[in-house]
Every structure is written in C-alpha cells, then in structure tokens.
C-alpha cells in the first residue's frame, strides 16, 4: 500500500471539514479518480482493500463512540451523532467505489474476437427412409389334419424339427380300410364277371334276332341287362378307388416343407375326420422365404403418393421396392427384401395402410411372429447438404444456422431441415455449398459479431 499524502482526507477521519469536502467530491465524481487524486490508492485492488479497511475502522470507532460513560456523555449529543455520520460517509465511499469499478471496463479496449469451430457442410448422395414396426409371418402355414377317422397308431417325427413335403408324420390303424377295400374289389370282380356273361348273351341274341329265332322283346332284355351291369361296374370301380384313397389316408404326410410343431394328439387316441370337427394333429410353417407385415401411417402414404404423381418414384405395386429389416437385438437393418403386397385401402380405425415385405431366410435368422423394425426408402437418391445437429439452433420456433461470412462476421440463417443420415441432418433449404457453419461455441456468438473461426471436421462427417 503506498504512503498517503499529508493532506489526504482519509488520513484523519475525525476532521470534520476535510470529511465534508471529501464527501462533496464523491457525490460528483467516481471514487477511483477521487482517491487517486488524494493519493489514497494506485490501482483497483488497492481501492477495494482501502475502502474495506476504512469501513472496518469506522465501525470500530463508531462502536467506541456509541458507548460513552455516564460521566463523559455530552449533553448536546454531538459526539454520538458524529460516528454515525462518518459511517454513512464510508458506506457511500464503498458504493461509489464499486460503481466506479463497474464503469471502468467500458473505458477499456474492445474485446478480442471469439474463437469458434466451423465446418463445411458435407455433400453426399442420400436416400430418405421411413421406419416402421411389424411382425414376421410364415409364407405357408398348415394345420395338419387326418382325412379319415381311426385310432392313431404311430408318430413318425421329432417335434420342432424340419420336415419335407411327403414325409409320413402319422399312421392311423389301416385294418378297417383294408377290409373296405377288399369288399369293394370283390363286388367289382363280381360285376365284371356278370358283365362278361351278359356280353356273351347279347352276342348270341344278336345272331338269333337276325334269324328271327327270338322275339324283339327278348333281345331288348339282353341289351338292358348288359347296360345295367356296365353302370354297376362304373360305380364299383369308383368304390374301389375311394377305398384305396381312404386306406392311403391312414398315413398322414407333410403337405409342405417347413418346421413342424409339437404333437397335439398322442398314440392310441381316436382321430375324427370330416369337413367339420376334424382333429388337428400338428402345425407346419415354412421358413424360407418369410413375410414381414407392417403398417404405414397416413402421412407417409400421402407423401409417397405425392412423389409418385410428381414422377419422382414409382408405386410398389408396379415396381420392386427394396426394404430392410432388423430384429430387436440387431444393430441397423441387416436383412434385405422386397415389397410384394400393398393393401387396397387405409384402415379407418388406425389410419394406416397394411404393407408386406418378403425376405430370404436361408439361415433361419427370422421366425414367424417376431417383432421387427422395417426401413422403407422414400423416393429416389438425391444430392444433399448435411450438417451436425449440434450446429442447429432454435430462434422463436425456427431452425437456424450460424454462418461465418468472408469478413468473419456471424450471420443467423433460417433453414429447413430434413431427415437424419448417419448422424448428420439434411438441410433442404437455407444453406449453400462451401459456407462455413459454426459447430462449436454457439453460445458465444450472435449475429453481427466478429469471430476467429477455426475449420474442423464436421462432427460425424468428413472434411471438405
């Protein structure tokens, strides 16, 4: 702390006129130049320290002056009011001093430009996508039922395994159907023998009718008997064929290739048949390929139809649309297929359109009934400018970018954003190729402020 000059008013706070002059100066000037002029301080730090020291001395002195003994108490109260007056003066010095400190930076030099990180927008060919959720389903699914009734004799498969079309799965007791077939074949043989005899009788009748040895009535009888036998032969041949079918149906074979479910009926149980009430024995679902059903929201449907009308894409009903699929535990969409069905109307209850994709499944990574994520391309690929989401700011509901111009001044540019691609956001309007975008230090800039830009890679992007 520098030595004070002899005429400093802070030197002797008990001198009334000096304090009054000092206070008068403080009411019109900032504390700092006043105290410098009186030789009290040399810098701001000394000013603050001196003010607080003065305040401390004043408080102590006021404490001593405020507790005089009864013998020395003045009658006029002048000595009691003097410390209070002095304390108010010191408090004024402190406040004015701090006020002078607050005004000092405005008199200093202009601040240096703010250092910010800028990047060039990434130029890349992108395709917009829409993501949906769906469920997988088997292309073919069959409930295996018996075509004849009987007792189940044998089960010929292991539950949950792959089976091929034509594999024998169940065997029903065939003895009843073998007997039925033998009876039908016997009846057929009898009618065949009768028909041969009637053929011979008819041949003789033709000779006799020519020589008028028999009457026309007798001849007509031979002809009718032969026709009746021929009709019976057709019926018995059909009965034999039916008996053979029933006997064959006692072995239940796989109607399709796929993965079989558990056995719903065990050996020894009676199996029913017929168009109604027939017994389901098991179920088989195909595994390759596999379907994925998903529902497209109404807004996306309208967007796609708008692109179709504008000629920017074609309908999935008329062309092959590639779709991607991912499971709940997979990253991204590693499975690829095509759309093979689009429903003919929007569901009014859900406001969605049912769409189906078909996917190859040779390694059986997909199973019917799985929850899946489906990604569908919206339109054709196009060239786009992309920036990091961290570079986008909000201004009263608008999306803006801070652009650094040629003179390193910041400009706030309203933009229209699009979809997100690999961590970068498409800027559909408001940004030009080659412009410098502030990506770090957004909280330090405002329009019209000069900055010191440093070019860095676009976060999640590539250097221009």
C-alpha positions in Angstrom: 0.0 0.0 0.0 1.5 3.4 -1.0 2.1 6.1 1.6 -0.7 8.5 1.9 0.0 12.3 1.4 -0.3 14.6 4.4 -3.4 16.3 3.0 -5.4 13.1 2.4 -8.9 13.3 3.8 -8.7 9.6 4.5 -5.7 10.2 6.8 -7.8 11.8 9.7 -11.4 10.8 9.6 -12.1 12.8 12.7 -11.5 16.1 10.9 -15.0 17.5 10.1 -14.2 19.9 7.2 -11.9 17.5 5.4 -14.6 14.8 5.5 -17.2 17.2 4.2 -15.0 18.2 1.3 -14.2 14.6 0.5 -17.9 13.6 0.6 -18.7 16.5 -1.7 -16.2 15.3 -4.3 -17.6 11.8 -4.1 -21.1 13.0 -4.9 -20.0 14.3 -8.3 -17.1 12.1 -9.3 -16.3 8.4 -9.3 -14.5 7.1 -6.3 -11.4 5.9 -8.1 -10.2 9.2 -9.6 -11.1 11.0 -6.4 -9.0 8.6 -4.3 -6.1 8.7 -6.8 -6.1 12.5 -6.7 -5.9 12.4 -2.9 -3.1 9.9 -3.1 -5.0 7.1 -1.4 -4.6 4.2 -4.0 -2.7 3.3 -7.2 -5.0 0.6 -8.7 -8.4 -1.1 -8.4 -7.3 -3.8 -6.0 -5.8 -1.2 -3.6 -9.0 0.8 -3.9 -11.2 -2.1 -2.8 -8.8 -3.0 0.0 -8.6 0.5 1.3 -12.4 1.0 1.2 -13.0 -2.1 3.3 -10.2 -1.2 5.7 -11.7 2.3 6.1 -15.1 0.8 6.7 -13.7 -1.5 9.4 -12.0 1.3 11.2 -15.2 3.3 11.0 -17.2 0.5 12.5 -14.7 0.1 15.4 -14.7 3.8 16.0 -18.4 4.0 15.9 -18.6 1.2 18.5 -16.3 3.1 20.8 -18.1 6.4 20.3 -21.5 4.8 20.7 -20.8 3.5 24.3 -19.6 6.6 26.3 -19.5 6.6 30.1 -22.2 8.4 32.0 -19.6 10.9 33.3 -18.3 11.8 29.8 -21.7 11.7 27.9 -22.2 15.1 26.2 -25.4 16.9 26.8 -25.9 18.0 23.2 -25.5 14.6 21.6 -22.9 15.9 19.1 -20.3 13.3 19.7 -22.8 10.5 19.4 -24.0 11.6 16.0 -20.5 12.1 14.6 -19.6 8.4 14.3 -23.0 7.7 12.6 -22.3 10.5 10.2 -18.9 9.1 9.5 -20.2 5.5 8.9 -22.7 6.8 6.4 -19.9 8.6 4.6 -17.7 5.4 4.4 -20.6 3.3 3.1 -21.2 5.9 0.4 -17.5 5.6 -0.5 -17.8 1.9 -0.8 -20.9 2.1 -3.1 -19.4 4.8 -5.3 -16.2 2.9 -5.5 -17.9 -0.2 -6.7 -19.9 1.8 -9.1 -16.6 3.2 -10.5 -15.3 -0.3 -10.8 -18.4 -1.3 -12.8 -17.9 1.6 -15.2 -14.2 1.0 -15.8 -14.4 -1.8 -18.4 -16.4 0.4 -20.7 -13.4 2.7 -21.0 -11.1 -0.2 -21.9 -10.1 -1.7 -25.2 -12.6 -3.7 -27.4 -12.8 -7.4 -26.6 -10.8 -9.9 -28.8 -12.8 -11.9 -31.4 -14.4 -15.1 -30.0 -12.7 -18.3 -31.1 -15.2 -20.7 -32.6 -15.0 -24.0 -34.6 -16.6 -24.0 -38.1 -17.1 -26.8 -40.6 -18.1 -27.0 -44.2 -21.4 -28.8 -45.0 -21.0 -32.4 -46.1 -22.1 -33.1 -49.7 -23.4 -36.6 -50.1 -26.0 -38.6 -52.1 -28.7 -39.7 -49.6 -32.0 -41.5 -49.7 -34.8 -40.6 -47.3 -36.2 -43.5 -45.3 -39.2 -44.1 -43.1 -39.0 -46.6 -40.2 -41.9 -48.8 -39.1 -42.5 -51.7 -36.7 -44.0 -55.0 -37.8 -44.3 -58.8 -37.3 -43.0 -61.7 -39.3 -45.3 -64.4 -40.6 -44.7 -67.6 -42.5 -45.4 -67.7 -46.2 -47.1 -71.1 -45.8 -48.8 -72.3 -42.6 -50.7 -75.6 -42.5 -52.7 -77.3 -39.8 -52.2 -81.0 -40.3 -55.5 -82.9 -40.1 -56.5 -86.5 -40.7 -58.8 -87.3 -43.7 -60.1 -90.5 -42.2 -61.2 -91.4 -38.7 -59.5 -94.1 -36.7 -57.1 -94.8 -33.8 -53.6 -93.2 -34.0 -51.0 -96.0 -34.2 -47.7 -94.2 -34.7 -46.0 -90.8 -34.7 -43.0 -90.6 -37.1 -41.3 -87.3 -36.5 -39.4 -85.4 -33.8 -41.2 -82.3 -32.6 -39.8 -79.0 -33.7 -37.6 -80.3 -36.5 -37.6 -79.6 -40.2 -39.7 -81.9 -42.3 -40.0 -82.2 -46.1 -43.1 -82.4 -48.2 -44.3 -86.0 -48.4 -42.7 -87.2 -45.2 -45.0 -89.6 -43.3 -45.9 -87.9 -40.0 -48.7 -90.1 -38.5 -50.1 -93.6 -39.1 -53.7 -94.5 -38.4 -54.9 -98.1 -37.9 -55.5 -99.2 -41.5 -57.2 -102.6 -40.9 -60.8 -101.2 -41.3 -59.9 -99.5 -44.6 -58.1 -102.6 -45.9 -61.3 -104.6 -45.3 -63.4 -102.0 -47.0 -61.1 -102.0 -50.0 -61.2 -105.8 -50.2 -65.0 -105.8 -50.1 -65.2 -103.2 -52.9 -62.7 -105.1 -55.0 -64.8 -108.3 -54.5 -68.0 -106.5 -55.6 -66.2 -105.1 -58.6 -64.9 -108.5 -59.6 -68.5 -110.0 -59.4 -69.9 -107.3 -61.6 -67.1 -107.7 -64.0 -67.8 -111.4 -64.3 -71.5 -110.7 -64.8 -70.8 -108.2 -67.4 -68.7 -110.7 -69.4 -71.6 -113.2 -69.3 -74.1 -110.5 -70.4 -71.7 -109.6 -73.2 -71.8 -113.2 -74.4 -75.6 -113.4 -74.1 -76.0 -110.2 -76.0 -73.8 -111.5 -78.8 -75.9 -114.7 -79.2 -79.1 -112.6 -79.1 -77.9 -110.5 -82.0 -77.5 -113.7 -84.1 -80.9 -115.1 -83.1 -82.7 -111.9 -83.7 -81.3 -111.9 -87.2 -82.8 -115.3 -87.9 -86.0 -114.4 -86.1 -85.4 -117.2 -83.5 -86.1 -114.8 -80.6 -88.5 -112.0 -80.3 -87.6 -108.4 -80.2 -88.7 -108.2 -76.5 -86.2 -110.9 -75.5 -83.5 -109.1 -77.4 -84.2 -105.8 -75.7 -84.0 -107.6 -72.3 -80.4 -108.8 -73.1 -79.4 -105.3 -74.1 -80.9 -103.7 -70.9 -79.2 -106.3 -68.6 -75.9 -105.6 -70.2 -76.3 -101.8 -69.8 -77.2 -102.2 -66.1 -74.2 -104.3 -65.5 -71.9 -101.8 -67.2 -73.3 -99.0 -65.0 -72.8 -101.1 -61.8 -69.3 -101.7 -62.9 -68.6 -97.9 -63.0 -70.0 -97.5 -59.5 -68.0 -100.3 -58.1 -64.8 -99.1 -59.7 -65.4 -95.7 -58.0 -66.0 -97.5 -54.7 -62.7 -99.4 -55.1 -60.9 -96.1 -55.8 -62.5 -94.5 -52.8 -61.4 -97.4 -50.6 -57.9 -97.1 -51.9 -57.9 -93.4 -51.1 -59.2 -94.0 -47.5 -56.5 -96.6 -47.0 -53.9 -94.2 -48.2 -55.1 -91.5 -45.9 -54.3 -93.7 -42.9 -50.8 -92.4 -43.4 -50.7 -88.7 -42.8 -47.9 -87.0 -44.8 -46.4 -83.5 -44.6 -48.2 -81.2 -47.1 -45.4 -78.6 -47.2 -41.7 -78.4 -46.3 -41.0 -76.5 -43.1 -40.6 -76.6 -39.4 -43.1 -78.8 -37.6 -44.7 -78.0 -34.2 -45.5 -80.3 -31.3 -47.8 -83.4 -31.5 -51.3 -82.4 -30.4 -52.6 -86.0 -30.4 -50.6 -88.9 -28.9 -50.7 -92.5 -29.9 -53.8 -94.5 -29.1 -56.3 -91.6 -29.3 -59.3 -91.7 -31.7 -59.0 -89.2 -34.5 -62.0 -87.6 -36.1 -62.3 -86.6 -39.7 -64.8 -84.8 -42.0 -65.3 -81.2 -43.2 -66.3 -80.1 -39.6 -64.8 -81.2 -36.3 -61.8 -82.9 -37.7 -58.8 -83.3 -35.4 -55.7 -81.1 -35.8 -52.7 -83.2 -35.4 -49.9 -80.6 -35.6 -48.8 -77.5 -37.5 -46.1 -76.8 -40.1 -44.8 -73.4 -41.1 -42.5 -72.7 -44.0 -39.2 -71.0 -43.1 -37.7 -69.7 -46.4 -38.7 -67.1 -47.5 -40.6 -65.3 -44.8 -43.1 -62.4 -44.7 -43.0 -59.2 -42.6 -46.2 -57.2 -42.2 -46.1 -53.6 -41.2 -48.5 -50.6 -41.2 -47.6 -47.3 -42.9 -49.0 -44.2 -41.4 -51.3 -41.9 -43.4 -48.9 -39.0 -43.6 -46.2 -41.2 -45.2 -48.7 -42.7 -47.6 -49.7 -39.2 -48.8 -46.0 -38.2 -49.1 -45.2 -41.2 -51.3 -48.3 -40.7 -53.5 -47.3 -37.1 -54.0 -43.8 -38.3 -55.1 -45.5 -40.8 -57.5 -47.7 -38.1 -59.0 -44.6 -35.9 -59.5 -42.8 -38.6 -61.3 -40.0 -38.9 -58.7 -40.7 -42.5 -57.9 -42.9 -45.4 -58.9 -45.5 -47.4 -57.0 -44.5 -50.5 -55.1 -47.4 -52.3 -56.9 -45.8 -51.7 -60.2 -42.1 -52.0 -59.4 -39.7 -53.7 -57.0 -39.2 -51.7 -53.8 -36.2 -52.8 -51.7 -36.9 -52.8 -47.9 -34.6 -53.6 -44.9 -35.4 -55.3 -41.7 -33.8 -55.6 -38.3 -34.5 -57.6 -35.2 -34.8 -56.3 -31.7 -31.3 -57.3 -30.8 -29.6 -56.3 -34.0 -27.9 -53.0 -35.0 -29.3 -51.4 -38.1 -31.2 -53.3 -40.7 -29.1 -56.2 -41.9 -31.9 -58.2 -43.7 -33.0 -57.1 -47.2 -36.1 -58.0 -49.1 -38.8 -56.5 -51.4 -42.3 -55.3 -51.0 -44.7 -57.8 -52.6 -48.1 -56.6 -51.4 -49.8 -53.2 -50.6 -53.4 -53.3 -49.3 -56.2 -51.6 -51.3 -57.4 -49.3 -48.6 -56.4 -47.4 -45.4 -57.7 -48.9 -42.2 -60.1 -46.2 -40.9 -59.7 -47.4 -37.3 -55.9 -47.0 -37.2 -55.3 -44.6 -40.1 -52.6 -47.0 -41.6 -52.0 -48.9 -44.7 -51.0 -52.6 -44.4 -47.9 -53.5 -46.4 -46.0 -56.8 -46.7 -42.4 -57.5 -47.5 -40.8 -60.8 -48.4 -37.3 -61.7 -47.2 -35.0 -64.6 -47.9 -34.3 -66.7 -44.8 -31.9 -69.5 -45.7 -30.1 -69.4 -42.3 -33.4 -69.2 -40.4 -32.4 -66.0 -38.7 -36.1 -65.0 -38.9 -39.0 -66.9 -37.4 -42.7 -66.3 -37.7 -44.2 -64.0 -35.1 -41.0 -61.9 -34.3 -41.2 -58.2 -33.6 -39.1 -56.4 -36.3 -38.1 -53.0 -37.4 -38.6 -52.2 -41.1 -37.0 -49.4 -43.1 -38.6 -48.3 -46.4 -37.0 -45.9 -48.9 -39.0 -42.8 -49.7 -38.2 -41.7 -53.2 -35.0 -42.0 -55.2 -31.4 -41.0 -54.0 -30.5 -37.3 -54.3 -27.6 -35.0 -53.6 -27.9 -33.1 -50.3 -26.0 -30.9 -47.9 -25.7 -32.3 -44.3 -24.6 -30.7 -41.0 -24.4 -31.9 -37.4 -27.4 -31.5 -35.2 -25.2 -29.7 -32.7 -24.8 -26.8 -35.2 -28.6 -26.2 -35.4 -30.1 -23.6 -33.1 -33.6 -22.5 -32.4 -34.9 -19.0 -32.7 -38.5 -18.5 -31.8 -39.5 -21.8 -33.2 -37.3 -21.5 -36.3 -34.3 -23.7 -37.1 -31.2 -21.6 -37.8 -27.5 -22.0 -38.5 -24.8 -19.5 -37.7 -22.8 -18.8 -40.9 -19.4 -17.1 -40.8 -19.1 -14.8 -43.8 -16.0 -13.7 -45.7 -15.3 -10.9 -43.1 -15.6 -13.4 -40.3 -18.9 -11.9 -39.1 -21.6 -14.2 -37.9 -25.0 -14.3 -39.8 -28.0 -16.2 -38.4 -29.6 -18.1 -41.4 -33.1 -19.7 -41.1 -33.1 -23.2 -42.6 -35.5 -26.1 -43.4 -34.2 -29.4 -42.2 -34.8 -32.9 -43.4 -34.1 -36.5 -42.3 -31.1 -37.7 -40.3 -28.5 -39.8 -42.2 -25.6 -41.4 -40.2 -25.7 -38.7 -37.5 -25.9 -35.8 -40.0 -29.0 -33.7 -40.7 -30.1 -32.9 -44.2 -30.5 -29.1 -44.8 -33.2 -28.8 -47.5 -33.1 -25.0 -47.8 -31.2 -22.1 -46.4 -27.6 -23.4 -46.8 -25.2 -23.3 -49.8 -22.2 -25.5 -50.5 -18.9 -24.1 -49.2 -20.3 -21.9 -46.5 -18.7 -22.1 -43.1 -21.1 -23.3 -40.3 -20.4 -22.8 -36.6 -20.4 -26.2 -34.9 -18.8 -25.4 -31.6 -19.2 -22.2 -29.5 -22.8 -21.4 -30.5 -23.4 -20.0 -27.0 -20.6 -17.4 -27.5 -21.8 -15.9 -30.8 -24.6 -13.7 -32.0 -25.4 -12.1 -35.4 -23.0 -9.4 -36.4 -20.3 -10.4 -34.0 -16.8 -10.9 -35.4 -15.2 -14.3 -34.6 -11.9 -16.1 -35.1 -13.0 -19.2 -37.0 -11.0 -22.5 -36.9 -12.0 -25.1 -39.6 -12.6 -28.6 -38.2 -14.2 -31.7 -39.4 -17.9 -31.8 -39.4 -18.9 -33.9 -36.4 -19.8 -37.4 -37.7 -18.9 -36.2 -41.1 -15.8 -35.7 -43.4 -13.5 -32.8 -44.1 -14.5 -31.0 -47.2 
